[in-house]
């Protein structure tokens, strides 16, 4: 599942892509479990079941997280999609 190391690598990659910051924050809260602020660790993480489903449908394994470059590319796609809706 999510690891602090992977999240750190993603944060570093996004630090150099300010055009993706707003989309990243929006996606964090869209994917977060409901009422995340009532449960420890009080961070907007998705549920384990949802994350496992997304990982399995992405590349067939729930144990392996996607490459950070893939997530950055996905966020760029989301940002472009958001721009087209405006």
Helices and strands as residue ranges (DSSP letters): H 4-15, G 18-20, H 21-31, G 36-38, H 48-59, H 68-85
